[in-house]
Amino acid sequence: MNIDDVVLNFAPGSMIALNVVLGFIMFGIALDTSPADFRAVARAPKAMLIALLAQVILLPAVTFGLTLLLDVQASVALGMLLVAACPPGNISQVLTYRARGNVALSVSMTAVANVIYIFVLPLSIAFWGGIHPKASELVRAVSLDGWQMLLDIFLIIGLPFIAGFLIRALWPRFAARVQPYARWISLLALVGFIVAALVGNWAIFMAYIGVVLLAVFLHDAIALGLGYASARIGGLGVRDRKAITFEVGIRNAGLGLGLVFSFFGGIGGMAIVAGWWGIWDIIAGLALATVWARRTRRADAAAGRDTDSSADGDVAPDAAAGPATASGTAS
């Protein structure tokens, strides 16, 4: 059977639970966001503009070209375009911290990007999916309702973010205590849902994983490389490059998976792409962050610098609320 004709099983109750988990993720991101993050972006917008250009324009465009180059099936292509249209995942801050990048910049970028993506996501998937020579047929077949998608995205992303942001502003100490638990509980719950969705459709997943394995591997590698290249071409420092690499390369594929079942009827190719992306980009991100961290420690040791991350101005991601900088120090 063609992967475009495969439909994955996902109970309505599980769909509600997944939306709750996604909302909780946004709530946790907002608890780590303060008005200072947005003011910092206004004072030093260069890094933010580079990150947004790479995410909103370049990543979907490059993804579009990659689907044509690989000549993947319509549902796989639309799944890749959907992931590229999703906002950054909050684990980007954890990876940036592990890689000894600019965590404050990462926090600011994630906060601003998630607000912008409430409007960007439905427009991006409608545009790129609508002009794709194969995927456009699926977009027309499901009669994609952009306004309904915008409403659902606002309910999943916007309202939890507003709630967390207000709690952070009104009760900062409470937010600081709760945020680390919210971050990790929501992340583990999301990974659990993705794994459960794959296990529940294991026969289908195993039958078609070969179709998407190379596509997801290349797509994720290109997304990470695009983030780094954009920051380097933009003249940003090493620590900022690391932050933007993960900001562009780590996408909220869990949200994409939810949208697949909400608006695309659980089409096999889209669901497998989003589900595998949600697992693989964490693996690839951790591997890259670990390599960067080791290189930085060796460089610090060779130069006689303190290898503790606080020595070069980093803070733990749960405490990073300071202003973002437009330039980074050497690693």
N, C-alpha and C positions, 0 to 999 in steps of 0.2 A: 504493500500500500504506500502511496506517495505521502511524504511527511505533511504536506499541505492538507491532506484529508484526515489526518489523525487528530483526535480530540482527547485531551487529558481529563481524567476524573478529578474533580475537586468539589467537595461538599459545600453547600451554601453556608453552613455553620463555620466551616474552616475559612471561608472567604471573609466573614465578619471578623473572626479572630485575627486574620492576617491584617486587615485594615486597622484593628486596634493596636497591633504590634507596630505597624508603620507609623501610626499617630504617636505612639509612645516614643519611638525613635526621634521624631521631630520635637517632641516635648523635651527629651533629653538634650538635644542640640540647643534648644532655646534656653534651657537652664544654664548653659555655658556661654550664653550670649548677653552682652550688655550694650547699652547705648554707646559706650566708648568704642566698641568695635566698628560701628557704623560711622562714628566721627573720625576714627583713624583712617577709614577708607576715603572719606572726603578730603582729609589732609594730604594723603599720599595715595592717589588713585592709580598710579601706574601699574602696580602688580595686579590689582583687581581687574583693571581693564584688559590686561594681557590674559589673565585667567578666564575672564568671561568671553573674550574673543575666541580663545582656544576651545572652550566648552560649547558655546552657543552656535558658533559659525563653523569653525574648522572641523571639529570632531564629527558632527553630522555629515558634513560635506565629504570628508575623507571616508567615513563609513559607507556613504552612498557609493563612492568609487570602488571601495573594497568589495561590496556585494556584487558589483558588476564584474570586477576582475575575477572573483572566485566563481561567478556564475551559480550562486546558490539558489535554492528553491525560494518561492515567493514568501512563505511563512518564515523561513530562516532570515531572509533579507529584512522583512518587516520587524522581526525580533531584534536584529542588530540595530536597526534604525531607532527602535523604541528604547533600547538600552542607552544608545548615544544621546537620546533626547531627555533621559532621566537626570535629576539633580545629582550632585556629588553625594557619596555616602559618608556618614559621620566617622567611619573608621579611618578616614583620611587623616584626621587629627592624631590618632594613635600612631599611625604609620609615620607621619611627619615627626612626631616626638621620638620614635624609635630610631629614625634615620638622622636625628639631630638637625632637623630643619627648623624653619621659622614657624613655631606652633601658633603664636599669636596671629600671624598672617593667615594660617590655615583656619583658625576659628573664625576670623573676620570673613574670609572668602566663603566658607560654608554657610555662614549666617546670611550673607547678602545673596548668594546664589540660590539658596532654597526659597527665598522670598520671590526672586525673579522667575524661578522655574515654575511657579504656580501658573504663570501666564505663558512662559516659553514652551513648556512641554507639549500641551495640546496643539499649539501652532506648529511646532517642529515636526511632530509625527504626522500631522495632517499635510504639511507641505512636502516633506521628503518622501513620505509614503505615497502621497498622491501623484508624484511625478515619476516614481520608480516604474520601469517598464513591466516588472512582474508583480511587485507588492501592491501596486495601485488597484489591481483587481480585487485583492482582499479588502482594501480600505473601502472600496465601493460596495463590496458584498456585505460588509457588516454595517453599512450606513452609519459611519462614525459620526457621533454627535459631539462636536467640539465644545458646545456650551455645557453639556452634561458632564463631559470629561473635566472641564474647567471647574465645575461645581464640586465634583468628587475629589479632585486634586486639592481644592481649597479646604474641603472638610478633612482630608487626610493630612495635608501638610500645613495649611494656613492656620486653622483654629488651634491645633496643638502647639504650634510655634508661638502664636500670640499668647496663649495661656502660660507657657513656660517663660516667655520673655517678660510678662507682667510679674510673675512670681519672682523671677530673678531681680527685677527692678524694685519690688516692694519688700521682699524678704531675702536679701542676698546671702545671709548666713545659712538659712534653711536650704536655699538652692544649691549652695556649695556642698552641703552635706549629702543631699539627695542625688545630685548629678552623676557622681561616679557609679552609683548603683543603677540609675536609670540607663546610663550608657551601656553597661555590660549586660544587664538583664535583657534589654531590648535587642542588643546584637545577638546574644545567644538564642533568644526566642526566634529571631528572624532566620538565623542559620538553621535552627531546628525545623521551622516551617518549610524552608527550601528543601532540606534533606527529606522531610516527611512527604513533600509533594513528589519528589523524585522516586522515593521508595514505593509510594503508593501507585506509581505508574512505572515500576521498574522494568517490566518487559518492554514497554514502549521506549523507555529511556535507553536501554541497552541496544535495542534494535536500530535506533537512529542517532546515538551519540557520535558515531563516526562521522556523520554528516556535519555536525556542528563543532566537533572537537577542534579541528584546524581553524575554522572560522573564528571561534571564540578566542583561541590562543593568539592568533594574529591581531584580532580586533583589540584585545586587551593590551598587547605589547605596543601596538600603534598608539593607543590612547595614552599610555604612560610616556612613550617617546614624544608624542605631540606636546604634552605638557612641559616636558623638559626642554624641548627644542624651542618652544614659544618663549619660555622664560629666558633661555640663553640668548636667543636672538634679540629679545627685549632689553638685554644688558643688565639683568638682575643678578644679584649675588648668589653664592652657592646655596645658602640656607633657604632663600626664597625660591630657588629652582626646585629644591626638594619638595617644598610645600605645594607648589603649583603642579609638579609632576603627579602627586597623589590626588590633588584636587581634580585634575582632569582625568586621570586614569582610574579612579575609584568611583564607580557609578552606583546609584541606589537601585540595583537590579531587583531588589525585593519589591519596590514600588512598581517596577515594570511588570513583575510577575502578577501582582495584584490587578494591574490594568489589563493584562492579557485575559484574565478570567472575567473581569468586569465588562470589557468592551469588545473582546475578540473571541469570546466563546471558548477559551482554552485551546486555541489552535496549537497543534503539536509543536511545530517548528518554533514558534514564538515562545512557548512555555519552556521548552528545553533550552533554548538560547538564554532566556532570562534566568532560569534556575541554575544552569551551569555557570553563567557569568557571576552570579552571586557567590558561588563557592570559589571559582578560579581566581577572581580578582583579589580575593583576600590572600590566597596562597601566593600569587605572583607579587602582590604588594608587600607581604611579609618577607619574602625572599629578597626583594630589592632593598627594603628598609634595613634588613640585616647586613647585606653587603655594604651599604653606605655607612652604617654604624661602625662596622669593623674597620673600614678604610679611614674613617674619621679618627677612631681611637689610635690607629697606627700612626697617622699623621701628627696627632697631638703628642703622642709619646716621643716621636722622633724630634719634634720641635721643643720638647720639654714643657708642654702646656699641661694644665690640669685636665685630666680626661673626664672629670665629672661634667655632666651636661650643663650644670648651672654655670660653669666657667665661661661659656660662650653665650650666655644670655637666654638659654632655653628654660622653660618651665614645663612642668608636667601638664598634659593636655587638660586635666580636670581643673587646673588652676589658671590656665591661660586665658586671661581676659584683658591683657594689656593691649596697647595700640600696635597695629601692624606696621611694619616698616617696609619701605620700598626697596631696600637693599639689604643684602645679607653679608655676613662675615665669611671668610674662607673656612672651609671645613678642615 
